[in-house]
Amino acid sequence: MAPFYAVKPDNALKRAEELCAAGQDAVALQTLHEVVLSKRSRSYALNVMEPIMLKFIELCVILRKGKMVKEGLHQYRNIAQNTSVHSIETIINKLLELSEQKVAEARAKADQIAVEYIDDLEASETPESIMLSTVSGEQTKDRTDRAVVTPWLKFLWEAYRTVLDMLRNNARLETLYHSVTNKAFSFCLTYARKTEFRRLCEILRNHFQNMSKYSHQPHSINLNDPETLQQYLDARFTQLNAAAELELWQEAFKSVEDIHTLLTTSKRPPKPVMMANYYEKLTKIFMVSEDYLFHSAAWNSYSTIERIINKNLTDEEQSRMASIVLLSALAIPIITTTKTRPGYVEADEHRIQKLNRLSMLMGLYQHPTRTGLLKEALNKNILSRVRPEIRDLYNILEVQFHPLSICKKINPIMTKLSEDADMAKYVRPLHQVILTRLLQQLSQVYTTVKLDFVLKLASFPAPYNYDAATIEKFIMNGCKRGELNIRIDHSSQSLMFETDLFAPPKDTVTEGIQLQSSPADLMRTQLSRLGNSLHAVVQMIDPAVKANAAESKKEALQRAIKGIEKEHKATLERKTLIERRKEIIETELSRKEKLAAQEKAAAAAKKAEAEKKRLEEEQRRREEERKKRVQEEIQRDQAKRIAEEITAKTGLQLKPEEIENSDVKTLLDLKVTRLQTEQRELSDRLKQIGKRLDHTERAYRKEEIPLLEKDYERQQKADKSFYEAARKAELQSSKTQHEENMKIKARLSRMMDDFTTYKKKQETKLENILEAQRRAVDEAIEQEKQERIAAWRAKREELIRKREAEEAERKRAEEEERQRREAEEREAAEKAARLAREKAEREEYNKKQEEQLRKQQQREREIEEKMAKRASAAAPPARATGSAYVPPALRRQQAGATPAAAANAAPAEDNWRTGRPVGTSSFGGMRDRRGGAGSGGDFGRRGERNFGRDNDRSFGRDGDRMGSRGDGAWSTQRRGPPARESRDEQPATQPWRPRHRQAGGASAPDEDGWRRTGK
């Protein structure tokens, strides 16, 4: 039978809390683990499962059960990812928070253990530590960390891996995925976990590569979304910063490649701040890899972006940045120091591929060169912003020609650069550039020089000095690269500068300033120089050639002048055409983007609707399945319970399929039948067994009587022989032991005096030491006591001063509060007086309006009476079938009733039309019959018009809720407090009635349908 808490998860949570209170955390964890992984958990509500998961996570962290955490998180993700991502975030944050808390506690415990381990603060080494150091290279702190902190660090790392694996490639959990990624990077930085950082980078890289594999699944990651791509870029930049901080340059370079891949995928231009960070990290990576060419290119790009995004750079910052840019370009070695030999196709292809790859990462369309970087720096006018020593260094290396004093001029500059931490790293590559320039300039002046002379010229300070072997190696490398053409004669210890007459020209400035043309240049340009000389001779011999050339130039100039207008028009037309095409393309692109956005929105709405329907259907289906499972479970439990009772009472083992296929009644009948049969069989069997046991027992006892007597005699003989042998052996061993103990006593008695003397000496020494320590402790306690007393007195004085200041501040605040209250009371009194005056004015105005209304009603009654008399005097015509409509009042008059009696006799029939009491209906009727003419109609219209204006002037500020239309209809616009009475309003006894009458007697409903006729 299943546990009582298996059906309801609340019971499982209560059971787990009870087990935890009893100290059985493992059993509680197993209980929650069964509930979380059961199939029923998918049908439970999240508000029920979330507390269970929080308790489950807490127990897993306490017991360090990483596998259970992984299983539970995957199960809960499948349950909650369609309904509540926030719940998953809560669970994961709880897991990481508890894990980090446990790591912090373990570190604090390890530090405490390390402090408690030191017994004697004056003893730097103990015998135990010396012996351990000979066996192991670890210190005590390392062993403590490995025993206490490392298990929790491992668990925290496993938690990060589990969470990242659970959240990967899911658009709904994307934000949480990047948040956990940042926390994992912080973990690696906090605890300096370089190995785990490499694994983390590899995990993230695999997740990104597998993204296309799961793109067909629902809720997959879409890199076309700018927000998604921006989150991945932010994560990669965080990874790059962490790799640079941990000095893992290979991982940093891989991170740069990942960032470049994302940047090429993005349709949105990257932020300048991100690109500045990108190039800044590239400068560090290239400096560590000693790739000074791309290091300088990265510094150039970084400085350009930094000046754009930071307009508030000081002159000092600009000068420093410009100095580093120029210095990094100057530090690019002219002769590369790679180990591959040039000229090999495979090596050249590998080098070209590497340059292409790095140029692509830098966003360059061609490979950077030292010449190009220097020209770009000069075009940006960097020389005007750099430090003076950097400007002098540039002039010495790239402008001036002084082979005999180049090193002497540069050494002070190098010394000054070495003092700057940011520029000291360029000193060593600069010495290689200086040596190259020295050899190049010497090759233009000398044909042969002594090696000692070169060593004397290439004299640098102590850390950077060159010996003959180093210079020889440098020259051989330069000759191998084709930058130098020098031969070394070891017999004469001299250098011979050779010139290749057929060497190809170099379009770079790597050779520096040319003092004179080299033989190779003269050989290469001899034909062009000969042609120039012959052309000058021809012009001198035949002046017509020069005149023809001038005439041809003049004609070409005239043709150009004539065609310049046409060419200008064609250019303008082409410009207009290009702009028009650009506008068309932009319009088409915007239309396509708008259409794509609409289609995307429609698809998203359709998808959301389908997802909503699917979720509703899924919820309904799960509810039905849950109810069905509960019913089946109840029936199955009852059948199983009955089957267990049958098995326990009758011994009949039923098969599981028989239990499932049988109902409760069948099992009960089977139980009763089986019990009756077994009862009968049991009684018969007991009778037969009783008879058999009686006969058997009688036979046994008859046969064992003689055997018992023989066994008793044999046992007596054996016990006596064993006792005698054991007593003899014990006497012999006791005698031998006594003799040995006496010998030991005789030997030790000779040492007793020395032992006693040494013991007293050690006890005296220990007492002296303890007495000295006790006196020192007493003195320290007394000193600490005096210091605490002084500190307490100072603190008390400070507290008294603080209280006095607070009391003064409180009194000042009370005085300000009193003044403010008095001001508010004065304002309230003035406001009350003003409101009283306004109220009196409104009451006076209302009295005047009521008086006017009363007079108007009096006039209407008089008119009504005159009309009634006039109508009664006239002879009533005979009513025929199909004749015109006769009012009820006239019909009653025709019947012989007086007007007053008729009005009193039939109030209901008339009131439904007029909506007024009988005494006040004549005014409305007069207005309706005459179509708004006469004094009554004029008063109604005039009253409504004037009242709207008066109301706006007089009561608009008080917020009256009244209409502003001239017809007096009510408006739904909110204008303030409840409306006042108006001129055309009736007394408070009048009911609500439909406003169905218009001027001229026509009957039509107004826009609101109803209007109020009384107060």
URSUL-V830520 format. One record per helix or strand of 2 or more residues. SS is the DSSP state (hx for helix, st for strand). FROM is the first residue (numbers start at 1). LEN is the number of residues. If there is no record, write none. Layout:
ss->[SS,SS]
from->[FROM,FROM]
len->[LEN,LEN]
This chain:
ss->[hx,hx,hx,hx,hx,hx,hx,hx,hx,hx,hx,hx,hx,hx,hx,hx,hx,hx,hx,hx,hx,st,hx,hx,hx,st,st,hx,hx,hx,hx,hx,hx,hx,hx,hx,hx,hx,st,hx,st]
from->[9,25,39,46,66,85,127,140,171,194,226,249,272,292,315,345,370,382,388,406,424,448,451,462,468,486,494,519,543,656,664,752,888,899,907,918,922,934,993,999,1010]
len->[13,13,5,18,15,33,9,28,20,16,21,17,17,18,16,18,10,3,12,13,22,3,7,3,14,4,4,23,108,6,86,122,7,7,8,3,9,22,2,3,2]
